[in-house]
Amino acid sequence: MAKLIRSAIVIGATGLVGRELVKQLNSNVGCERITVVVRHEDQAFKNYSKVKQFILDDFLLLNDEDVSEYSHAFSCLGTTIKKAGSKQTFYNIDYGINAHFADLFEMTPTHFLLISAMGANSTSKIFYNKVKGELENYIHNLNLSCTSIFQPSLLLGERQEKRVFEDVTQKLYQRFSHLVPNTFKYKPVTAEQVAHTMIEAAQNQTDKFEIYDNLHIQNTK
């Protein structure tokens, strides 16, 4: 029997997957209220009847009271080293904020769901993958009621921000996608697929900790 996502709090809601997740949550029959933590008021979220915007300039200021009594907590927060401006700033965002957000749900019944990345590995020589892997390890060791981690490959969709490499890769993929088999583990996935997989996990996961790899995301119906 599927669990209800009665109440959800989301960080990274203005990103590619975050916006799609909020859209799908707002359409979810069992979901009664959604809080999106944003740095600035977002006009698009005013169109969703269940969404409340919590404006906070520094997400590290989130405290236990701010996040209490939510059935599910979703983190779609992530950036790139180029956008962050330095490896340290990237680390502070992707590791620091996400780790802090997860900390707030220790010893609570809240189901915690995090978007990581394909290739996440704490021993990787690639800095991006190393940070993602360290974050996964940290969260795995927390005393959380239930944890879901998602490891998508390249994300397809229109971002509000420009990412040149991803834009070029998307165009190439769209041209040759018919040649890529569904069993190819690196096959790009859409924001809709990732958000849908997150909601499926939120409603159906029974294990305390589970990782959803890119193939799983591709094949979620």
Contacts in CASP RR format, 6 or more apart in sequence:
PFRMAT RR
TARGET T0000
AUTHOR 0000-0000-0000
METHOD contacts of the structure
MODEL  1
MAKLIRSAIVIGATGLVGRELVKQLNSNVGCERITVVVRHEDQAFKNYSK
VKQFILDDFLLLNDEDVSEYSHAFSCLGTTIKKAGSKQTFYNIDYGINAH
FADLFEMTPTHFLLISAMGANSTSKIFYNKVKGELENYIHNLNLSCTSIF
QPSLLLGERQEKRVFEDVTQKLYQRFSHLVPNTFKYKPVTAEQVAHTMIE
AAQNQTDKFEIYDNLHIQNTK
2 203 0 8 1.000
2 204 0 8 1.000
3 71 0 8 1.000
3 111 0 8 1.000
3 202 0 8 1.000
3 203 0 8 1.000
3 204 0 8 1.000
4 30 0 8 1.000
4 31 0 8 1.000
4 71 0 8 1.000
4 203 0 8 1.000
5 25 0 8 1.000
5 28 0 8 1.000
5 30 0 8 1.000
5 31 0 8 1.000
5 71 0 8 1.000
5 72 0 8 1.000
5 199 0 8 1.000
5 202 0 8 1.000
5 203 0 8 1.000
6 30 0 8 1.000
6 31 0 8 1.000
6 32 0 8 1.000
6 33 0 8 1.000
6 71 0 8 1.000
7 31 0 8 1.000
7 32 0 8 1.000
7 33 0 8 1.000
7 34 0 8 1.000
7 35 0 8 1.000
7 69 0 8 1.000
7 70 0 8 1.000
7 71 0 8 1.000
7 72 0 8 1.000
8 25 0 8 1.000
8 31 0 8 1.000
8 33 0 8 1.000
8 34 0 8 1.000
8 35 0 8 1.000
8 70 0 8 1.000
8 71 0 8 1.000
8 72 0 8 1.000
8 73 0 8 1.000
8 74 0 8 1.000
9 34 0 8 1.000
9 35 0 8 1.000
9 36 0 8 1.000
9 37 0 8 1.000
9 67 0 8 1.000
9 70 0 8 1.000
9 72 0 8 1.000
9 73 0 8 1.000
9 74 0 8 1.000
10 18 0 8 1.000
10 21 0 8 1.000
10 22 0 8 1.000
10 25 0 8 1.000
10 34 0 8 1.000
10 35 0 8 1.000
10 36 0 8 1.000
10 37 0 8 1.000
10 73 0 8 1.000
10 74 0 8 1.000
10 75 0 8 1.000
10 76 0 8 1.000
11 36 0 8 1.000
11 37 0 8 1.000
11 59 0 8 1.000
11 74 0 8 1.000
11 75 0 8 1.000
11 76 0 8 1.000
11 77 0 8 1.000
11 97 0 8 1.000
11 101 0 8 1.000
12 18 0 8 1.000
12 36 0 8 1.000
12 37 0 8 1.000
12 75 0 8 1.000
12 76 0 8 1.000
12 77 0 8 1.000
12 78 0 8 1.000
13 19 0 8 1.000
13 21 0 8 1.000
13 22 0 8 1.000
13 36 0 8 1.000
13 37 0 8 1.000
13 38 0 8 1.000
13 42 0 8 1.000
13 45 0 8 1.000
13 76 0 8 1.000
14 36 0 8 1.000
14 38 0 8 1.000
14 42 0 8 1.000
14 160 0 8 1.000
15 76 0 8 1.000
15 159 0 8 1.000
15 160 0 8 1.000
16 155 0 8 1.000
16 157 0 8 1.000
16 158 0 8 1.000
16 159 0 8 1.000
16 191 0 8 1.000
17 76 0 8 1.000
17 115 0 8 1.000
17 152 0 8 1.000
17 155 0 8 1.000
17 191 0 8 1.000
17 194 0 8 1.000
17 195 0 8 1.000
17 198 0 8 1.000
18 74 0 8 1.000
18 76 0 8 1.000
18 191 0 8 1.000
18 195 0 8 1.000
19 44 0 8 1.000
19 191 0 8 1.000
20 191 0 8 1.000
20 192 0 8 1.000
20 194 0 8 1.000
20 195 0 8 1.000
21 74 0 8 1.000
21 76 0 8 1.000
21 194 0 8 1.000
21 195 0 8 1.000
21 198 0 8 1.000
21 199 0 8 1.000
22 34 0 8 1.000
22 36 0 8 1.000
22 45 0 8 1.000
22 48 0 8 1.000
22 51 0 8 1.000
23 48 0 8 1.000
23 195 0 8 1.000
24 192 0 8 1.000
24 195 0 8 1.000
24 196 0 8 1.000
24 199 0 8 1.000
25 31 0 8 1.000
25 34 0 8 1.000
25 50 0 8 1.000
25 199 0 8 1.000
26 34 0 8 1.000
26 48 0 8 1.000
26 49 0 8 1.000
26 50 0 8 1.000
26 51 0 8 1.000
28 199 0 8 1.000
31 50 0 8 1.000
32 50 0 8 1.000
33 50 0 8 1.000
33 52 0 8 1.000
34 48 0 8 1.000
34 50 0 8 1.000
34 51 0 8 1.000
34 52 0 8 1.000
35 51 0 8 1.000
35 52 0 8 1.000
35 53 0 8 1.000
35 54 0 8 1.000
35 70 0 8 1.000
36 42 0 8 1.000
36 45 0 8 1.000
36 51 0 8 1.000
36 52 0 8 1.000
36 53 0 8 1.000
36 54 0 8 1.000
37 54 0 8 1.000
37 56 0 8 1.000
37 59 0 8 1.000
37 62 0 8 1.000
38 45 0 8 1.000
38 53 0 8 1.000
38 54 0 8 1.000
38 55 0 8 1.000
38 56 0 8 1.000
39 55 0 8 1.000
39 56 0 8 1.000
39 57 0 8 1.000
40 55 0 8 1.000
41 53 0 8 1.000
41 55 0 8 1.000
42 53 0 8 1.000
45 51 0 8 1.000
45 53 0 8 1.000
54 66 0 8 1.000
56 62 0 8 1.000
59 77 0 8 1.000
59 97 0 8 1.000
59 100 0 8 1.000
59 101 0 8 1.000
60 96 0 8 1.000
60 97 0 8 1.000
60 100 0 8 1.000
62 100 0 8 1.000
62 101 0 8 1.000
62 104 0 8 1.000
63 104 0 8 1.000
64 104 0 8 1.000
66 104 0 8 1.000
67 73 0 8 1.000
67 101 0 8 1.000
67 104 0 8 1.000
67 105 0 8 1.000
67 110 0 8 1.000
68 108 0 8 1.000
70 110 0 8 1.000
71 109 0 8 1.000
71 110 0 8 1.000
71 111 0 8 1.000
72 110 0 8 1.000
72 111 0 8 1.000
72 112 0 8 1.000
72 113 0 8 1.000
72 202 0 8 1.000
73 101 0 8 1.000
73 104 0 8 1.000
73 105 0 8 1.000
73 110 0 8 1.000
73 111 0 8 1.000
73 112 0 8 1.000
73 113 0 8 1.000
74 113 0 8 1.000
74 114 0 8 1.000
74 198 0 8 1.000
74 202 0 8 1.000
75 98 0 8 1.000
75 101 0 8 1.000
75 102 0 8 1.000
75 112 0 8 1.000
75 113 0 8 1.000
75 114 0 8 1.000
75 115 0 8 1.000
76 115 0 8 1.000
77 93 0 8 1.000
77 94 0 8 1.000
77 97 0 8 1.000
77 98 0 8 1.000
77 101 0 8 1.000
77 115 0 8 1.000
78 93 0 8 1.000
78 94 0 8 1.000
78 98 0 8 1.000
78 115 0 8 1.000
79 90 0 8 1.000
79 93 0 8 1.000
79 94 0 8 1.000
80 90 0 8 1.000
80 128 0 8 1.000
80 163 0 8 1.000
81 87 0 8 1.000
81 90 0 8 1.000
81 127 0 8 1.000
81 128 0 8 1.000
83 161 0 8 1.000
83 163 0 8 1.000
84 90 0 8 1.000
84 92 0 8 1.000
84 93 0 8 1.000
87 127 0 8 1.000
90 127 0 8 1.000
90 128 0 8 1.000
90 131 0 8 1.000
91 131 0 8 1.000
94 131 0 8 1.000
94 132 0 8 1.000
94 135 0 8 1.000
95 131 0 8 1.000
95 134 0 8 1.000
95 135 0 8 1.000
95 138 0 8 1.000
98 114 0 8 1.000
98 135 0 8 1.000
98 139 0 8 1.000
99 135 0 8 1.000
99 138 0 8 1.000
99 139 0 8 1.000
102 112 0 8 1.000
102 114 0 8 1.000
102 138 0 8 1.000
102 139 0 8 1.000
102 142 0 8 1.000
102 144 0 8 1.000
103 142 0 8 1.000
105 112 0 8 1.000
105 142 0 8 1.000
105 144 0 8 1.000
105 145 0 8 1.000
106 142 0 8 1.000
106 143 0 8 1.000
106 144 0 8 1.000
107 143 0 8 1.000
108 145 0 8 1.000
109 145 0 8 1.000
110 144 0 8 1.000
110 145 0 8 1.000
111 145 0 8 1.000
111 146 0 8 1.000
111 147 0 8 1.000
111 148 0 8 1.000
111 202 0 8 1.000
111 205 0 8 1.000
112 139 0 8 1.000
112 144 0 8 1.000
112 145 0 8 1.000
112 146 0 8 1.000
112 147 0 8 1.000
112 148 0 8 1.000
113 147 0 8 1.000
113 148 0 8 1.000
113 149 0 8 1.000
113 150 0 8 1.000
113 198 0 8 1.000
113 201 0 8 1.000
113 202 0 8 1.000
114 135 0 8 1.000
114 136 0 8 1.000
114 139 0 8 1.000
114 147 0 8 1.000
114 148 0 8 1.000
114 149 0 8 1.000
114 150 0 8 1.000
115 150 0 8 1.000
115 152 0 8 1.000
115 194 0 8 1.000
115 198 0 8 1.000
116 132 0 8 1.000
116 133 0 8 1.000
116 135 0 8 1.000
116 136 0 8 1.000
116 149 0 8 1.000
116 150 0 8 1.000
116 151 0 8 1.000
117 128 0 8 1.000
117 129 0 8 1.000
117 132 0 8 1.000
117 151 0 8 1.000
117 152 0 8 1.000
118 151 0 8 1.000
118 152 0 8 1.000
118 153 0 8 1.000
118 186 0 8 1.000
118 213 0 8 1.000
118 214 0 8 1.000
119 129 0 8 1.000
119 132 0 8 1.000
119 151 0 8 1.000
120 129 0 8 1.000
120 132 0 8 1.000
120 133 0 8 1.000
120 135 0 8 1.000
120 136 0 8 1.000
120 151 0 8 1.000
121 129 0 8 1.000
121 130 0 8 1.000
121 132 0 8 1.000
121 133 0 8 1.000
122 130 0 8 1.000
122 133 0 8 1.000
122 134 0 8 1.000
122 136 0 8 1.000
122 137 0 8 1.000
123 130 0 8 1.000
124 130 0 8 1.000
124 133 0 8 1.000
136 149 0 8 1.000
136 211 0 8 1.000
139 147 0 8 1.000
139 149 0 8 1.000
140 147 0 8 1.000
140 209 0 8 1.000
144 208 0 8 1.000
145 208 0 8 1.000
146 205 0 8 1.000
146 207 0 8 1.000
146 208 0 8 1.000
146 209 0 8 1.000
147 208 0 8 1.000
147 209 0 8 1.000
147 210 0 8 1.000
148 198 0 8 1.000
148 201 0 8 1.000
148 202 0 8 1.000
148 205 0 8 1.000
148 210 0 8 1.000
148 211 0 8 1.000
148 212 0 8 1.000
149 209 0 8 1.000
149 210 0 8 1.000
149 211 0 8 1.000
149 212 0 8 1.000
150 194 0 8 1.000
150 197 0 8 1.000
150 198 0 8 1.000
150 201 0 8 1.000
150 211 0 8 1.000
150 212 0 8 1.000
150 217 0 8 1.000
151 211 0 8 1.000
151 212 0 8 1.000
151 213 0 8 1.000
151 214 0 8 1.000
151 217 0 8 1.000
152 189 0 8 1.000
152 193 0 8 1.000
152 194 0 8 1.000
152 214 0 8 1.000
152 217 0 8 1.000
153 185 0 8 1.000
153 186 0 8 1.000
153 187 0 8 1.000
153 188 0 8 1.000
153 189 0 8 1.000
153 214 0 8 1.000
154 166 0 8 1.000
154 169 0 8 1.000
154 170 0 8 1.000
154 173 0 8 1.000
154 186 0 8 1.000
154 188 0 8 1.000
154 189 0 8 1.000
155 166 0 8 1.000
155 188 0 8 1.000
155 189 0 8 1.000
155 190 0 8 1.000
155 191 0 8 1.000
155 194 0 8 1.000
156 170 0 8 1.000
156 173 0 8 1.000
156 188 0 8 1.000
156 189 0 8 1.000
156 190 0 8 1.000
156 191 0 8 1.000
157 170 0 8 1.000
157 190 0 8 1.000
157 191 0 8 1.000
159 166 0 8 1.000
169 188 0 8 1.000
170 188 0 8 1.000
173 180 0 8 1.000
173 188 0 8 1.000
180 187 0 8 1.000
181 187 0 8 1.000
182 218 0 8 1.000
182 219 0 8 1.000
183 215 0 8 1.000
185 213 0 8 1.000
185 214 0 8 1.000
185 215 0 8 1.000
186 214 0 8 1.000
187 214 0 8 1.000
187 218 0 8 1.000
189 214 0 8 1.000
189 217 0 8 1.000
189 218 0 8 1.000
193 217 0 8 1.000
193 218 0 8 1.000
193 220 0 8 1.000
194 217 0 8 1.000
196 220 0 8 1.000
197 212 0 8 1.000
197 216 0 8 1.000
197 217 0 8 1.000
197 220 0 8 1.000
200 220 0 8 1.000
201 210 0 8 1.000
201 212 0 8 1.000
212 220 0 8 1.000
END
